Amino acid sequence: MEYAEVAGTLPAYEADEVMLAPWVARDYHDGQASALYALASTGTLTSGLAGEARRAAVAAEGQGFYEEAETLTVLARVAHRLGF
């Protein structure tokens, strides 16, 4: 599933954050086989995205990147709701 398809079905706040997610994912993915890497490189939502986004949100917040942490938190919530 493409993230742009998902964003069109979300409330405005979540849609804005999900549209930013591929750019944030580039800095926080766990390697080429990861769900965040798939999002950053192809815009595709894949299995494991919710968990990886949650871990990345914690890392971003710990580094003081609060806006990125918020984007990743919203992404994790949406991915979880969608079963990713």
C-alpha positions in Angstrom: 0.0 0.0 0.0 1.3 3.5 -0.9 1.5 6.1 1.9 -0.1 8.7 -0.4 -3.2 6.5 -0.7 -3.4 6.2 3.1 -2.9 10.0 3.6 -6.0 10.7 1.5 -8.2 8.8 4.0 -6.9 10.4 7.2 -7.9 13.4 9.2 -5.9 16.5 8.2 -3.5 16.4 11.1 -2.6 12.8 10.6 -2.4 13.2 6.8 0.1 16.0 7.1 2.3 14.0 9.3 2.1 10.9 7.1 3.0 12.9 4.1 6.2 14.0 5.9 7.0 10.5 7.0 9.1 9.3 4.0 11.5 12.2 4.5 11.8 11.6 8.3 12.1 7.8 7.7 15.3 8.4 5.7 17.1 9.4 8.9 15.7 6.8 11.2 15.4 3.5 9.3 17.1 0.3 10.6 18.7 -0.7 7.2 17.8 -1.6 3.7 15.5 -4.5 4.8 13.5 -2.3 7.2 9.9 -1.0 6.9 11.1 2.6 7.3 13.6 2.2 4.5 10.8 0.8 2.3 8.7 3.9 3.1 11.6 6.3 2.4 12.8 4.7 -0.8 9.5 3.6 -2.5 6.7 5.1 -0.5 5.4 1.7 0.4 3.9 0.7 3.8 5.2 -2.8 4.8 4.9 -5.2 7.7 6.7 -4.1 10.9 6.3 -0.4 10.2 4.4 0.4 13.4 7.0 -1.1 15.7 10.0 0.4 13.8 8.3 3.8 13.7 7.7 3.7 17.5 11.4 2.8 18.1 12.5 5.6 15.8 10.2 8.1 17.6 11.9 7.3 20.9 15.3 7.7 19.3 14.4 11.0 17.7 12.9 12.4 20.9 16.0 11.3 22.8 18.1 13.3 20.4 15.9 16.3 20.9 14.2 16.1 17.4 10.7 16.6 18.7 9.0 17.4 15.3 10.5 14.2 13.8 9.4 12.2 16.9 5.9 13.5 16.5 5.8 12.5 12.8 7.1 9.0 13.6 4.6 8.7 16.5 1.7 9.5 14.2 3.1 7.2 11.5 3.3 4.4 14.1 -0.3 5.0 15.2 -1.6 5.0 11.6 0.4 1.9 10.7 -0.8 0.1 13.7 -4.4 0.9 12.9 -3.8 -0.4 9.3 -2.2 -3.6 10.5 1.4 -2.7 9.5 
